[in-house]
Amino acid sequence: ITDKEESKTDGSVSPDPCLWERDSDPMARKVEALKKQLHVEMKVKQGAENMIQMYSTSKERKLLATAQQMLQDSKTKIEIIRMHIVKMSQSAGGMEDAVDPAVSFHPHYILSPKWPVR
């Protein structure tokens, strides 16, 4: 038995991060999926901010406007995803580490948008 095989059979944590925190609870899986989606959207937001910084010093006004719209859309999606996480956590009996409580939420956002996953 190799060290890698032995670590799998001795009850320790799998080296594969995809297998960490696997939960059979569908609500917990949904929260994890939302967290992954939130992480992706945070990267989109960061990219849009970088594009705005890059295009703000050039004559590419159309690209700047596109990047600004992308940033606004991303911020909206981030807030909606965070609201989904809070809602799911509350309905699951409160998972304390689901969302930063310092985040502000706007109640007028729709809670179930049909946006494509990036």
Secondary structure, DSSP 8 states (H G I E B T S, - for coil): --HHHHHHHTT---S-GGGTT--S-HHHHHHHHHHHHHHHHHHHHHHHHHHHHHHTTSS-HHHHHHHHHHHHHHHHHHHHHHHHHHHHHHHTT--TTSS-TT----TTS-S-------
